[in-house]
Each structure stands twice: as C-alpha cells, then as structure tokens.
Amino acid sequence: MATRVAAEENADKQCKIFAIAPGIVDTEMQDAIREADSSHFPRLEEFKTFKKENKLKDPEEVARAYVRILERPDHFTEVIFAV
C-alpha cells in the first residue's frame, strides 16, 4: 500500500515508483540457508525442496527483468508486480 500511495502522490512528477517481487532467487544466501541447522531455521526442508524442484529464480534472469523496467519504465503500468 505504501508503494501505491507514493506512486499516486508522485504521479505528476518525473519519476515512477514500483514494488517488485522477484520471487525466491538462487543466491549465495540460499546456499547458506540450505546448510543451516533446522533448529535455527524451521523452514529448512521447504527451502531445500525449492532447490530440488527447480523453483528458484536465476539471478541473471531477475537482473534482466529489473534492467528492462529501469530502461523502459513507461511500458509498465502496474505499480506492484512480480518478475
């Protein structure tokens, strides 16, 4: 909601405001999470399953989506969206 309000309040200015949900990205942090102790991270098995079932987003794919948004913000009419 904060993003929607900020976007509306700045609609007459030379800026665009977005909230972008990249999903679960396969980063080094994901590697560390999968090595965690389940007593410190109760959702450990769920995150291991994300990797095993190929449900993690490729970091380069996510970065390309962000670049597309930055290069052509006027082509994106939604304020909040997933990549």
PDB file with SEQRES, HELIX, SHEET and CRYST1 records, atoms N, CA, C and O in Angstrom:
SEQRES   1 A   83  MET ALA THR ARG VAL ALA ALA GLU GLU ASN ALA ASP LYS          
SEQRES   2 A   83  GLN CYS LYS ILE PHE ALA ILE ALA PRO GLY ILE VAL ASP          
SEQRES   3 A   83  THR GLU MET GLN ASP ALA ILE ARG GLU ALA ASP SER SER          
SEQRES   4 A   83  HIS PHE PRO ARG LEU GLU GLU PHE LYS THR PHE LYS LYS          
SEQRES   5 A   83  GLU ASN LYS LEU LYS ASP PRO GLU GLU VAL ALA ARG ALA          
SEQRES   6 A   83  TYR VAL ARG ILE LEU GLU ARG PRO ASP HIS PHE THR GLU          
SEQRES   7 A   83  VAL ILE PHE ALA VAL                                          
HELIX    1 AA1 ALA A    2  GLU A    9  1                                   8    
HELIX    2 AA2 GLU A   28  ARG A   34  1                                   7    
HELIX    3 AA3 LEU A   44  LYS A   52  1                                   9    
HELIX    4 AA4 PRO A   59  GLU A   71  1                                  13    
HELIX    5 AA5 PRO A   73  HIS A   75  5                                   3    
SHEET    1 AA1 2 ALA A  19  ALA A  21  0                                        
SHEET    2 AA1 2 ILE A  80  ALA A  82  1                                        
CRYST1    1.000    1.000    1.000  90.00  90.00  90.00 P 1           1          
ATOM      1  N   MET A   1       0.828  -1.184   0.000  1.00  0.00           N  
ATOM      2  CA  MET A   1       0.000   0.000   0.000  1.00  0.00           C  
ATOM      3  C   MET A   1       0.875   1.253   0.000  1.00  0.00           C  
ATOM      4  O   MET A   1       0.531   2.249  -0.636  1.00  0.00           O  
ATOM      5  N   ALA A   2       2.000   1.208   0.707  1.00  0.00           N  
ATOM      6  CA  ALA A   2       2.893   2.366   0.743  1.00  0.00           C  
ATOM      7  C   ALA A   2       3.386   2.700  -0.663  1.00  0.00           C  
ATOM      8  O   ALA A   2       3.505   3.872  -1.020  1.00  0.00           O  
ATOM      9  N   THR A   3       3.668   1.683  -1.452  1.00  0.00           N  
ATOM     10  CA  THR A   3       4.130   1.912  -2.823  1.00  0.00           C  
ATOM     11  C   THR A   3       3.022   2.539  -3.658  1.00  0.00           C  
ATOM     12  O   THR A   3       3.275   3.468  -4.425  1.00  0.00           O  
ATOM     13  N   ARG A   4       1.817   2.049  -3.519  1.00  0.00           N  
ATOM     14  CA  ARG A   4       0.695   2.617  -4.280  1.00  0.00           C  
ATOM     15  C   ARG A   4       0.464   4.077  -3.911  1.00  0.00           C  
ATOM     16  O   ARG A   4       0.232   4.913  -4.784  1.00  0.00           O  
ATOM     17  N   VAL A   5       0.527   4.381  -2.619  1.00  0.00           N  
ATOM     18  CA  VAL A   5       0.335   5.764  -2.166  1.00  0.00           C  
ATOM     19  C   VAL A   5       1.458   6.653  -2.696  1.00  0.00           C  
ATOM     20  O   VAL A   5       1.193   7.737  -3.215  1.00  0.00           O  
ATOM     21  N   ALA A   6       2.703   6.208  -2.570  1.00  0.00           N  
ATOM     22  CA  ALA A   6       3.837   7.000  -3.058  1.00  0.00           C  
ATOM     23  C   ALA A   6       3.739   7.222  -4.563  1.00  0.00           C  
ATOM     24  O   ALA A   6       4.020   8.319  -5.046  1.00  0.00           O  
ATOM     25  N   ALA A   7       3.345   6.198  -5.305  1.00  0.00           N  
ATOM     26  CA  ALA A   7       3.200   6.331  -6.756  1.00  0.00           C  
ATOM     27  C   ALA A   7       2.123   7.353  -7.095  1.00  0.00           C  
ATOM     28  O   ALA A   7       2.303   8.188  -7.981  1.00  0.00           O  
ATOM     29  N   GLU A   8       1.013   7.280  -6.389  1.00  0.00           N  
ATOM     30  CA  GLU A   8      -0.087   8.221  -6.635  1.00  0.00           C  
ATOM     31  C   GLU A   8       0.320   9.651  -6.285  1.00  0.00           C  
ATOM     32  O   GLU A   8       0.023  10.586  -7.028  1.00  0.00           O  
ATOM     33  N   GLU A   9       0.992   9.811  -5.167  1.00  0.00           N  
ATOM     34  CA  GLU A   9       1.412  11.149  -4.742  1.00  0.00           C  
ATOM     35  C   GLU A   9       2.455  11.766  -5.671  1.00  0.00           C  
ATOM     36  O   GLU A   9       2.597  12.988  -5.722  1.00  0.00           O  
ATOM     37  N   ASN A  10       3.171  10.936  -6.394  1.00  0.00           N  
ATOM     38  CA  ASN A  10       4.223  11.425  -7.284  1.00  0.00           C  
ATOM     39  C   ASN A  10       3.866  11.288  -8.759  1.00  0.00           C  
ATOM     40  O   ASN A  10       4.739  11.412  -9.618  1.00  0.00           O  
ATOM     41  N   ALA A  11       2.615  11.038  -9.059  1.00  0.00           N  
ATOM     42  CA  ALA A  11       2.181  10.801 -10.438  1.00  0.00           C  
ATOM     43  C   ALA A  11       2.471  11.985 -11.352  1.00  0.00           C  
ATOM     44  O   ALA A  11       2.681  11.795 -12.550  1.00  0.00           O  
ATOM     45  N   ASP A  12       2.487  13.181 -10.824  1.00  0.00           N  
ATOM     46  CA  ASP A  12       2.714  14.371 -11.646  1.00  0.00           C  
ATOM     47  C   ASP A  12       4.199  14.728 -11.768  1.00  0.00           C  
ATOM     48  O   ASP A  12       4.546  15.724 -12.403  1.00  0.00           O  
ATOM     49  N   LYS A  13       5.052  13.942 -11.177  1.00  0.00           N  
ATOM     50  CA  LYS A  13       6.494  14.220 -11.202  1.00  0.00           C  
ATOM     51  C   LYS A  13       7.190  13.346 -12.250  1.00  0.00           C  
ATOM     52  O   LYS A  13       6.574  12.464 -12.847  1.00  0.00           O  
ATOM     53  N   GLN A  14       8.457  13.600 -12.457  1.00  0.00           N  
ATOM     54  CA  GLN A  14       9.249  12.860 -13.445  1.00  0.00           C  
ATOM     55  C   GLN A  14       9.848  11.581 -12.837  1.00  0.00           C  
ATOM     56  O   GLN A  14      11.029  11.293 -13.029  1.00  0.00           O  
ATOM     57  N   CYS A  15       9.040  10.832 -12.118  1.00  0.00           N  
ATOM     58  CA  CYS A  15       9.551   9.583 -11.551  1.00  0.00           C  
ATOM     59  C   CYS A  15       8.441   8.533 -11.546  1.00  0.00           C  
ATOM     60  O   CYS A  15       7.253   8.855 -11.579  1.00  0.00           O  
ATOM     61  N   LYS A  16       8.859   7.283 -11.505  1.00  0.00           N  
ATOM     62  CA  LYS A  16       7.935   6.167 -11.383  1.00  0.00           C  
ATOM     63  C   LYS A  16       8.351   5.392 -10.141  1.00  0.00           C  
ATOM     64  O   LYS A  16       9.539   5.264  -9.844  1.00  0.00           O  
ATOM     65  N   ILE A  17       7.383   4.887  -9.434  1.00  0.00           N  
ATOM     66  CA  ILE A  17       7.650   4.126  -8.219  1.00  0.00           C  
ATOM     67  C   ILE A  17       7.033   2.738  -8.385  1.00  0.00           C  
ATOM     68  O   ILE A  17       5.855   2.597  -8.713  1.00  0.00           O  
ATOM     69  N   PHE A  18       7.862   1.715  -8.149  1.00  0.00           N  
ATOM     70  CA  PHE A  18       7.422   0.337  -8.288  1.00  0.00           C  
ATOM     71  C   PHE A  18       7.770  -0.455  -7.031  1.00  0.00           C  
ATOM     72  O   PHE A  18       8.726  -0.128  -6.329  1.00  0.00           O  
ATOM     73  N   ALA A  19       7.004  -1.478  -6.757  1.00  0.00           N  
ATOM     74  CA  ALA A  19       7.368  -2.522  -5.804  1.00  0.00           C  
ATOM     75  C   ALA A  19       7.468  -3.790  -6.644  1.00  0.00           C  
ATOM     76  O   ALA A  19       6.507  -4.196  -7.296  1.00  0.00           O  
ATOM     77  N   ILE A  20       8.625  -4.396  -6.618  1.00  0.00           N  
ATOM     78  CA  ILE A  20       8.870  -5.549  -7.473  1.00  0.00           C  
ATOM     79  C   ILE A  20       9.197  -6.756  -6.597  1.00  0.00           C  
ATOM     80  O   ILE A  20      10.096  -6.705  -5.758  1.00  0.00           O  
ATOM     81  N   ALA A  21       8.463  -7.827  -6.803  1.00  0.00           N  
ATOM     82  CA  ALA A  21       8.699  -9.062  -6.069  1.00  0.00           C  
ATOM     83  C   ALA A  21       9.423 -10.034  -6.988  1.00  0.00           C  
ATOM     84  O   ALA A  21       8.810 -10.584  -7.903  1.00  0.00           O  
ATOM     85  N   PRO A  22      10.714 -10.257  -6.766  1.00  0.00           N  
ATOM     86  CA  PRO A  22      11.461 -11.131  -7.665  1.00  0.00           C  
ATOM     87  C   PRO A  22      11.232 -12.614  -7.438  1.00  0.00           C  
ATOM     88  O   PRO A  22      11.667 -13.431  -8.249  1.00  0.00           O  
ATOM     89  N   GLY A  23      10.568 -12.976  -6.367  1.00  0.00           N  
ATOM     90  CA  GLY A  23      10.432 -14.387  -6.043  1.00  0.00           C  
ATOM     91  C   GLY A  23      11.643 -14.851  -5.256  1.00  0.00           C  
ATOM     92  O   GLY A  23      12.411 -14.033  -4.750  1.00  0.00           O  
ATOM     93  N   ILE A  24      11.814 -16.142  -5.152  1.00  0.00           N  
ATOM     94  CA  ILE A  24      12.956 -16.690  -4.410  1.00  0.00           C  
ATOM     95  C   ILE A  24      14.096 -16.868  -5.400  1.00  0.00           C  
ATOM     96  O   ILE A  24      14.025 -17.699  -6.305  1.00  0.00           O  
ATOM     97  N   VAL A  25      15.140 -16.082  -5.218  1.00  0.00           N  
ATOM     98  CA  VAL A  25      16.258 -16.039  -6.155  1.00  0.00           C  
ATOM     99  C   VAL A  25      17.377 -16.951  -5.659  1.00  0.00           C  
ATOM    100  O   VAL A  25      17.688 -16.966  -4.468  1.00  0.00           O  
ATOM    101  N   ASP A  26      17.970 -17.698  -6.559  1.00  0.00           N  
ATOM    102  CA  ASP A  26      19.024 -18.661  -6.221  1.00  0.00           C  
ATOM    103  C   ASP A  26      20.350 -17.936  -6.011  1.00  0.00           C  
ATOM    104  O   ASP A  26      21.189 -17.868  -6.909  1.00  0.00           O  
ATOM    105  N   THR A  27      20.519 -17.394  -4.802  1.00  0.00           N  
ATOM    106  CA  THR A  27      21.712 -16.625  -4.457  1.00  0.00           C  
ATOM    107  C   THR A  27      22.576 -17.402  -3.462  1.00  0.00           C  
ATOM    108  O   THR A  27      22.213 -18.499  -3.037  1.00  0.00           O  
ATOM    109  N   GLU A  28      23.711 -16.827  -3.100  1.00  0.00           N  
ATOM    110  CA  GLU A  28      24.563 -17.447  -2.089  1.00  0.00           C  
ATOM    111  C   GLU A  28      23.833 -17.540  -0.748  1.00  0.00           C  
ATOM    112  O   GLU A  28      24.097 -18.445   0.044  1.00  0.00           O  
ATOM    113  N   MET A  29      22.919 -16.606  -0.496  1.00  0.00           N  
ATOM    114  CA  MET A  29      22.148 -16.674   0.734  1.00  0.00           C  
ATOM    115  C   MET A  29      21.311 -17.956   0.766  1.00  0.00           C  
ATOM    116  O   MET A  29      21.160 -18.571   1.821  1.00  0.00           O  
ATOM    117  N   GLN A  30      20.767 -18.361  -0.384  1.00  0.00           N  
ATOM    118  CA  GLN A  30      20.007 -19.607  -0.452  1.00  0.00           C  
ATOM    119  C   GLN A  30      20.905 -20.799  -0.136  1.00  0.00           C  
ATOM    120  O   GLN A  30      20.484 -21.737   0.541  1.00  0.00           O  
ATOM    121  N   ASP A  31      22.148 -20.760  -0.630  1.00  0.00           N  
ATOM    122  CA  ASP A  31      23.105 -21.829  -0.305  1.00  0.00           C  
ATOM    123  C   ASP A  31      23.296 -21.914   1.207  1.00  0.00           C  
ATOM    124  O   ASP A  31      23.275 -23.002   1.781  1.00  0.00           O  
ATOM    125  N   ALA A  32      23.481 -20.757   1.850  1.00  0.00           N  
ATOM    126  CA  ALA A  32      23.700 -20.717   3.298  1.00  0.00           C  
ATOM    127  C   ALA A  32      22.466 -21.222   4.046  1.00  0.00           C  
ATOM    128  O   ALA A  32      22.595 -21.954   5.027  1.00  0.00           O  
ATOM    129  N   ILE A  33      21.295 -20.845   3.597  1.00  0.00           N  
ATOM    130  CA  ILE A  33      20.056 -21.296   4.245  1.00  0.00           C  
ATOM    131  C   ILE A  33      19.964 -22.819   4.197  1.00  0.00           C  
ATOM    132  O   ILE A  33      19.610 -23.453   5.192  1.00  0.00           O  
ATOM    133  N   ARG A  34      20.281 -23.403   3.050  1.00  0.00           N  
ATOM    134  CA  ARG A  34      20.167 -24.860   2.917  1.00  0.00           C  
ATOM    135  C   ARG A  34      21.196 -25.602   3.758  1.00  0.00           C  
ATOM    136  O   ARG A  34      21.056 -26.802   3.993  1.00  0.00           O  
ATOM    137  N   GLU A  35      22.231 -24.898   4.214  1.00  0.00           N  
ATOM    138  CA  GLU A  35      23.236 -25.506   5.082  1.00  0.00           C  
ATOM    139  C   GLU A  35      22.944 -25.252   6.564  1.00  0.00           C  
ATOM    140  O   GLU A  35      23.668 -25.735   7.435  1.00  0.00           O  
ATOM    141  N   ALA A  36      21.888 -24.499   6.842  1.00  0.00           N  
ATOM    142  CA  ALA A  36      21.562 -24.122   8.217  1.00  0.00           C  
ATOM    143  C   ALA A  36      21.102 -25.314   9.040  1.00  0.00           C  
ATOM    144  O   ALA A  36      20.731 -26.359   8.506  1.00  0.00           O  
ATOM    145  N   ASP A  37      21.135 -25.133  10.323  1.00  0.00           N  
ATOM    146  CA  ASP A  37      20.609 -26.115  11.264  1.00  0.00           C  
ATOM    147  C   ASP A  37      19.100 -25.894  11.367  1.00  0.00           C  
ATOM    148  O   ASP A  37      18.654 -24.757  11.517  1.00  0.00           O  
ATOM    149  N   SER A  38      18.325 -26.947  11.289  1.00  0.00           N  
ATOM    150  CA  SER A  38      16.866 -26.801  11.305  1.00  0.00           C  
ATOM    151  C   SER A  38      16.359 -26.182  12.609  1.00  0.00           C  
ATOM    152  O   SER A  38      15.260 -25.629  12.640  1.00  0.00           O  
ATOM    153  N   SER A  39      17.141 -26.269  13.674  1.00  0.00           N  
ATOM    154  CA  SER A  39      16.715 -25.626  14.924  1.00  0.00           C  
ATOM    155  C   SER A  39      16.813 -24.104  14.823  1.00  0.00           C  
ATOM    156  O   SER A  39      16.136 -23.387  15.559  1.00  0.00           O  
ATOM    157  N   HIS A  40      17.656 -23.613  13.910  1.00  0.00           N  
ATOM    158  CA  HIS A  40      17.779 -22.168  13.686  1.00  0.00           C  
ATOM    159  C   HIS A  40      16.894 -21.686  12.546  1.00  0.00           C  
ATOM    160  O   HIS A  40      16.580 -20.500  12.450  1.00  0.00           O  
ATOM    161  N   PHE A  41      16.498 -22.609  11.690  1.00  0.00           N  
ATOM    162  CA  PHE A  41      15.675 -22.247  10.535  1.00  0.00           C  
ATOM    163  C   PHE A  41      14.620 -23.329  10.330  1.00  0.00           C  
ATOM    164  O   PHE A  41      14.864 -24.316   9.635  1.00  0.00           O  
ATOM    165  N   PRO A  42      13.448 -23.142  10.935  1.00  0.00           N  
ATOM    166  CA  PRO A  42      12.406 -24.185  10.885  1.00  0.00           C  
ATOM    167  C   PRO A  42      11.918 -24.538   9.486  1.00  0.00           C  
ATOM    168  O   PRO A  42      11.397 -25.634   9.281  1.00  0.00           O  
ATOM    169  N   ARG A  43      12.072 -23.641   8.521  1.00  0.00           N  
ATOM    170  CA  ARG A  43      11.586 -23.912   7.157  1.00  0.00           C  
ATOM    171  C   ARG A  43      12.674 -24.525   6.265  1.00  0.00           C  
ATOM    172  O   ARG A  43      12.570 -24.477   5.039  1.00  0.00           O  
ATOM    173  N   LEU A  44      13.697 -25.090   6.867  1.00  0.00           N  
ATOM    174  CA  LEU A  44      14.840 -25.629   6.132  1.00  0.00           C  
ATOM    175  C   LEU A  44      14.429 -26.599   5.027  1.00  0.00           C  
ATOM    176  O   LEU A  44      14.874 -26.451   3.889  1.00  0.00           O  
ATOM    177  N   GLU A  45      13.600 -27.574   5.333  1.00  0.00           N  
ATOM    178  CA  GLU A  45      13.211 -28.576   4.331  1.00  0.00           C  
ATOM    179  C   GLU A  45      12.463 -27.932   3.162  1.00  0.00           C  
ATOM    180  O   GLU A  45      12.633 -28.334   2.011  1.00  0.00           O  
ATOM    181  N   GLU A  46      11.653 -26.952   3.462  1.00  0.00           N  
ATOM    182  CA  GLU A  46      10.926 -26.245   2.399  1.00  0.00           C  
ATOM    183  C   GLU A  46      11.905 -25.580   1.431  1.00  0.00           C  
ATOM    184  O   GLU A  46      11.717 -25.643   0.216  1.00  0.00           O  
ATOM    185  N   PHE A  47      12.942 -24.946   1.963  1.00  0.00           N  
ATOM    186  CA  PHE A  47      13.918 -24.274   1.108  1.00  0.00           C  
ATOM    187  C   PHE A  47      14.795 -25.264   0.352  1.00  0.00           C  
ATOM    188  O   PHE A  47      15.217 -24.982  -0.769  1.00  0.00           O  
ATOM    189  N   LYS A  48      15.071 -26.397   0.938  1.00  0.00           N  
ATOM    190  CA  LYS A  48      15.799 -27.450   0.211  1.00  0.00           C  
ATOM    191  C   LYS A  48      14.944 -27.968  -0.940  1.00  0.00           C  
ATOM    192  O   LYS A  48      15.460 -28.265  -2.017  1.00  0.00           O  
ATOM    193  N   THR A  49      13.648 -28.076  -0.713  1.00  0.00           N  
ATOM    194  CA  THR A  49      12.728 -28.530  -1.756  1.00  0.00           C  
ATOM    195  C   THR A  49      12.653 -27.525  -2.899  1.00  0.00           C  
ATOM    196  O   THR A  49      12.577 -27.922  -4.062  1.00  0.00           O  
ATOM    197  N   PHE A  50      12.675 -26.227  -2.587  1.00  0.00           N  
ATOM    198  CA  PHE A  50      12.681 -25.208  -3.650  1.00  0.00           C  
ATOM    199  C   PHE A  50      13.820 -25.474  -4.629  1.00  0.00           C  
ATOM    200  O   PHE A  50      13.628 -25.423  -5.844  1.00  0.00           O  
ATOM    201  N   LYS A  51      15.007 -25.758  -4.093  1.00  0.00           N  
ATOM    202  CA  LYS A  51      16.178 -26.009  -4.943  1.00  0.00           C  
ATOM    203  C   LYS A  51      16.007 -27.319  -5.708  1.00  0.00           C  
ATOM    204  O   LYS A  51      16.232 -27.372  -6.917  1.00  0.00           O  
ATOM    205  N   LYS A  52      15.610 -28.373  -4.999  1.00  0.00           N  
ATOM    206  CA  LYS A  52      15.477 -29.689  -5.613  1.00  0.00           C  
ATOM    207  C   LYS A  52      14.447 -29.670  -6.747  1.00  0.00           C  
ATOM    208  O   LYS A  52      14.636 -30.336  -7.765  1.00  0.00           O  
ATOM    209  N   GLU A  53      13.369 -28.917  -6.577  1.00  0.00           N  
ATOM    210  CA  GLU A  53      12.304 -28.867  -7.581  1.00  0.00           C  
ATOM    211  C   GLU A  53      12.471 -27.722  -8.571  1.00  0.00           C  
ATOM    212  O   GLU A  53      11.553 -27.401  -9.326  1.00  0.00           O  
ATOM    213  N   ASN A  54      13.650 -27.111  -8.561  1.00  0.00           N  
ATOM    214  CA  ASN A  54      13.989 -26.045  -9.518  1.00  0.00           C  
ATOM    215  C   ASN A  54      12.984 -24.873  -9.461  1.00  0.00           C  
ATOM    216  O   ASN A  54      12.563 -24.353 -10.494  1.00  0.00           O  
ATOM    217  N   LYS A  55      12.617 -24.476  -8.242  1.00  0.00           N  
ATOM    218  CA  LYS A  55      11.659 -23.388  -8.062  1.00  0.00           C  
ATOM    219  C   LYS A  55      12.333 -22.051  -7.741  1.00  0.00           C  
ATOM    220  O   LYS A  55      11.656 -21.065  -7.451  1.00  0.00           O  
ATOM    221  N   LEU A  56      13.653 -22.024  -7.792  1.00  0.00           N  
ATOM    222  CA  LEU A  56      14.380 -20.785  -7.516  1.00  0.00           C  
ATOM    223  C   LEU A  56      14.616 -20.035  -8.824  1.00  0.00           C  
ATOM    224  O   LEU A  56      14.878 -20.645  -9.861  1.00  0.00           O  
ATOM    225  N   LYS A  57      14.522 -18.735  -8.767  1.00  0.00           N  
ATOM    226  CA  LYS A  57      14.754 -17.910  -9.956  1.00  0.00           C  
ATOM    227  C   LYS A  57      16.249 -17.717 -10.175  1.00  0.00           C  
ATOM    228  O   LYS A  57      17.024 -17.588  -9.228  1.00  0.00           O  
ATOM    229  N   ASP A  58      16.629 -17.702 -11.439  1.00  0.00           N  
ATOM    230  CA  ASP A  58      18.003 -17.444 -11.816  1.00  0.00           C  
ATOM    231  C   ASP A  58      18.315 -15.963 -11.572  1.00  0.00           C  
ATOM    232  O   ASP A  58      17.569 -15.102 -12.038  1.00  0.00           O  
ATOM    233  N   PRO A  59      19.399 -15.646 -10.851  1.00  0.00           N  
ATOM    234  CA  PRO A  59      19.723 -14.247 -10.560  1.00  0.00           C  
ATOM    235  C   PRO A  59      19.881 -13.385 -11.813  1.00  0.00           C  
ATOM    236  O   PRO A  59      19.486 -12.220 -11.819  1.00  0.00           O  
ATOM    237  N   GLU A  60      20.452 -13.948 -12.864  1.00  0.00           N  
ATOM    238  CA  GLU A  60      20.632 -13.169 -14.090  1.00  0.00           C  
ATOM    239  C   GLU A  60      19.294 -12.853 -14.750  1.00  0.00           C  
ATOM    240  O   GLU A  60      19.108 -11.767 -15.299  1.00  0.00           O  
ATOM    241  N   GLU A  61      18.373 -13.796 -14.696  1.00  0.00           N  
ATOM    242  CA  GLU A  61      17.030 -13.570 -15.243  1.00  0.00           C  
ATOM    243  C   GLU A  61      16.330 -12.432 -14.484  1.00  0.00           C  
ATOM    244  O   GLU A  61      15.706 -11.562 -15.093  1.00  0.00           O  
ATOM    245  N   VAL A  62      16.440 -12.450 -13.173  1.00  0.00           N  
ATOM    246  CA  VAL A  62      15.842 -11.402 -12.348  1.00  0.00           C  
ATOM    247  C   VAL A  62      16.500 -10.061 -12.654  1.00  0.00           C  
ATOM    248  O   VAL A  62      15.812  -9.048 -12.785  1.00  0.00           O  
ATOM    249  N   ALA A  63      17.817 -10.049 -12.770  1.00  0.00           N  
ATOM    250  CA  ALA A  63      18.529  -8.800 -13.083  1.00  0.00           C  
ATOM    251  C   ALA A  63      18.090  -8.244 -14.434  1.00  0.00           C  
ATOM    252  O   ALA A  63      17.908  -7.035 -14.572  1.00  0.00           O  
ATOM    253  N   ARG A  64      17.918  -9.115 -15.434  1.00  0.00           N  
ATOM    254  CA  ARG A  64      17.454  -8.644 -16.747  1.00  0.00           C  
ATOM    255  C   ARG A  64      16.063  -8.016 -16.650  1.00  0.00           C  
ATOM    256  O   ARG A  64      15.780  -7.025 -17.322  1.00  0.00           O  
ATOM    257  N   ALA A  65      15.201  -8.590 -15.818  1.00  0.00           N  
ATOM    258  CA  ALA A  65      13.862  -8.023 -15.634  1.00  0.00           C  
ATOM    259  C   ALA A  65      13.956  -6.631 -15.013  1.00  0.00           C  
ATOM    260  O   ALA A  65      13.253  -5.714 -15.439  1.00  0.00           O  
ATOM    261  N   TYR A  66      14.805  -6.471 -14.027  1.00  0.00           N  
ATOM    262  CA  TYR A  66      14.987  -5.157 -13.414  1.00  0.00           C  
ATOM    263  C   TYR A  66      15.520  -4.149 -14.430  1.00  0.00           C  
ATOM    264  O   TYR A  66      15.062  -3.007 -14.471  1.00  0.00           O  
ATOM    265  N   VAL A  67      16.473  -4.562 -15.238  1.00  0.00           N  
ATOM    266  CA  VAL A  67      17.034  -3.658 -16.261  1.00  0.00           C  
ATOM    267  C   VAL A  67      15.952  -3.238 -17.242  1.00  0.00           C  
ATOM    268  O   VAL A  67      15.872  -2.065 -17.607  1.00  0.00           O  
ATOM    269  N   ARG A  68      15.113  -4.184 -17.677  1.00  0.00           N  
ATOM    270  CA  ARG A  68      14.010  -3.837 -18.587  1.00  0.00           C  
ATOM    271  C   ARG A  68      13.107  -2.768 -17.969  1.00  0.00           C  
ATOM    272  O   ARG A  68      12.688  -1.830 -18.646  1.00  0.00           O  
ATOM    273  N   ILE A  69      12.820  -2.918 -16.698  1.00  0.00           N  
ATOM    274  CA  ILE A  69      11.969  -1.944 -16.013  1.00  0.00           C  
ATOM    275  C   ILE A  69      12.656  -0.586 -15.940  1.00  0.00           C  
ATOM    276  O   ILE A  69      12.030   0.444 -16.192  1.00  0.00           O  
ATOM    277  N   LEU A  70      13.925  -0.582 -15.600  1.00  0.00           N  
ATOM    278  CA  LEU A  70      14.663   0.681 -15.490  1.00  0.00           C  
ATOM    279  C   LEU A  70      14.836   1.372 -16.841  1.00  0.00           C  
ATOM    280  O   LEU A  70      14.787   2.599 -16.928  1.00  0.00           O  
ATOM    281  N   GLU A  71      15.037   0.584 -17.885  1.00  0.00           N  
ATOM    282  CA  GLU A  71      15.238   1.171 -19.214  1.00  0.00           C  
ATOM    283  C   GLU A  71      13.948   1.698 -19.828  1.00  0.00           C  
ATOM    284  O   GLU A  71      13.983   2.675 -20.576  1.00  0.00           O  
ATOM    285  N   ARG A  72      12.820   1.081 -19.531  1.00  0.00           N  
ATOM    286  CA  ARG A  72      11.545   1.449 -20.157  1.00  0.00           C  
ATOM    287  C   ARG A  72      10.425   1.557 -19.120  1.00  0.00           C  
ATOM    288  O   ARG A  72       9.418   0.861 -19.249  1.00  0.00           O  
ATOM    289  N   PRO A  73      10.565   2.404 -18.100  1.00  0.00           N  
ATOM    290  CA  PRO A  73       9.548   2.444 -17.046  1.00  0.00           C  
ATOM    291  C   PRO A  73       8.154   2.814 -17.541  1.00  0.00           C  
ATOM    292  O   PRO A  73       7.160   2.418 -16.932  1.00  0.00           O  
ATOM    293  N   ASP A  74       8.064   3.563 -18.629  1.00  0.00           N  
ATOM    294  CA  ASP A  74       6.754   3.953 -19.137  1.00  0.00           C  
ATOM    295  C   ASP A  74       5.974   2.785 -19.731  1.00  0.00           C  
ATOM    296  O   ASP A  74       4.763   2.892 -19.924  1.00  0.00           O  
ATOM    297  N   HIS A  75       6.645   1.675 -20.023  1.00  0.00           N  
ATOM    298  CA  HIS A  75       5.969   0.496 -20.568  1.00  0.00           C  
ATOM    299  C   HIS A  75       5.298  -0.335 -19.478  1.00  0.00           C  
ATOM    300  O   HIS A  75       4.589  -1.296 -19.776  1.00  0.00           O  
ATOM    301  N   PHE A  76       5.521   0.031 -18.222  1.00  0.00           N  
ATOM    302  CA  PHE A  76       4.982  -0.735 -17.103  1.00  0.00           C  
ATOM    303  C   PHE A  76       3.944   0.114 -16.379  1.00  0.00           C  
ATOM    304  O   PHE A  76       4.278   1.111 -15.738  1.00  0.00           O  
ATOM    305  N   THR A  77       2.699  -0.287 -16.488  1.00  0.00           N  
ATOM    306  CA  THR A  77       1.616   0.495 -15.913  1.00  0.00           C  
ATOM    307  C   THR A  77       1.285   0.084 -14.489  1.00  0.00           C  
ATOM    308  O   THR A  77       0.741   0.880 -13.724  1.00  0.00           O  
ATOM    309  N   GLU A  78       1.607  -1.146 -14.129  1.00  0.00           N  
ATOM    310  CA  GLU A  78       1.337  -1.619 -12.762  1.00  0.00           C  
ATOM    311  C   GLU A  78       2.383  -1.036 -11.820  1.00  0.00           C  
ATOM    312  O   GLU A  78       3.532  -0.823 -12.207  1.00  0.00           O  
ATOM    313  N   VAL A  79       1.979  -0.783 -10.598  1.00  0.00           N  
ATOM    314  CA  VAL A  79       2.894  -0.272  -9.577  1.00  0.00           C  
ATOM    315  C   VAL A  79       3.545  -1.432  -8.824  1.00  0.00           C  
ATOM    316  O   VAL A  79       4.705  -1.350  -8.420  1.00  0.00           O  
ATOM    317  N   ILE A  80       2.787  -2.506  -8.643  1.00  0.00           N  
ATOM    318  CA  ILE A  80       3.286  -3.661  -7.904  1.00  0.00           C  
ATOM    319  C   ILE A  80       3.157  -4.885  -8.802  1.00  0.00           C  
ATOM    320  O   ILE A  80       2.073  -5.193  -9.296  1.00  0.00           O  
ATOM    321  N   PHE A  81       4.275  -5.582  -9.007  1.00  0.00           N  
ATOM    322  CA  PHE A  81       4.219  -6.781  -9.834  1.00  0.00           C  
ATOM    323  C   PHE A  81       5.390  -7.702  -9.534  1.00  0.00           C  
ATOM    324  O   PHE A  81       6.378  -7.291  -8.925  1.00  0.00           O  
ATOM    325  N   ALA A  82       5.273  -8.929  -9.960  1.00  0.00           N  
ATOM    326  CA  ALA A  82       6.321  -9.930  -9.794  1.00  0.00           C  
ATOM    327  C   ALA A  82       7.099 -10.057 -11.100  1.00  0.00           C  
ATOM    328  O   ALA A  82       6.564  -9.821 -12.183  1.00  0.00           O  
ATOM    329  N   VAL A  83       8.356 -10.430 -10.982  1.00  0.00           N  
ATOM    330  CA  VAL A  83       9.161 -10.640 -12.183  1.00  0.00           C  
ATOM    331  C   VAL A  83       9.453 -12.120 -12.360  1.00  0.00           C  
ATOM    332  O   VAL A  83      10.122 -12.507 -13.318  1.00  0.00           O  
TER     333      VAL A  83                                                      
END                                                                             
